[in-house]
Amino acid sequence: MKKYELNCLGEACPVPLIRVKKEMEKMEKGDVLLVHVDYACAMQNIPNWAKEEGHPVELVEVNNGEWDITITK
Amino acid sequence: MDNIKQSRKKSQLGVAVIFIIVTIILAFNLENSRLVMFLLFGMAFGLVLQRSRFCFTSAFRDPIILKMYTMVNYVLLSLLVGVVGVYFLQIIYSIQGKELTGLSAVTPFSPLTMIGATLFGIGMVLAGGCASGTLVRISEGTKLHFLSFIFFVLGSILGGGFTGIIEPAFSNLKVRLYLPEMFGWTGALIIQVLIIMMIYFTCKKIKNKK
């Protein structure tokens, strides 16, 4: 199980989700992706997308307006 | 969100309450007291937009870039509520004997509308938000949207000036379509609901194909 990390701080929609999609393509099943976002829409649409695709997601608000999203492929 | 965890989060409720009270006091000192009502409705609207993460830009952009149709459905639903709401408002007006909303309320449609819509569409995707989205995100503290807002205002001023010059050239291409006048209020309601449903089922079909 490999760990991947994406820093999307300061990036607006739809850039974070596109980057997550590209990163996920590289990953193997069971790998974990940690995404840092500070854009409110991204904390909504990344988990939504992952759920739709059937990947387990966890969302943590680490600070006011800053979220860490963990997606397991 | 079902599995959201929060840590180190300070409540900003106190600040919000003080801010709202100060704004209302300021608003009551304005000459037009209707502005207070507009302000309250505006705040309620903003609250709903922010909490629901409603985003018109996302509704028009995501089906093309990301193949996601969630926000389209939300926009269609809100249109549906609007269409039905206006219908009942007109019924109430007619019971009260008030004048119904007429053709004078309709803005004519011309090729300029299409050009403007295309420009606005490109602009809102690049800026990351339409008018309401930009305002909501400024209040959330996204720096990018402060910049968007400044250029939004500048663009609106420029656009407003240009329209005054260009519009007379298109005046013979203007079309005024008013469904209630052509089909009556009930007919117009049925047609609008059918159009909304058509878009909904088209989106659903495209999504299921994927």
Interface residues (C-beta under 8 A of the other chain):
Chain A: G10 A12 C13 P14 L17 I18 K21 D38 Y39 A40 C41 Q44 N45 P47 N48 W49 E52 V57 E58 L59 V60 E61 V62 N63 N64 G65
Chain B: M1 N3 I4 K5 Q6 S7 R8 K9 K10 Q12 R53 C55 T57 S58 R61 D62 I65 L66 M68 T70 G128 R137 E140 G141 T142 K143 L144
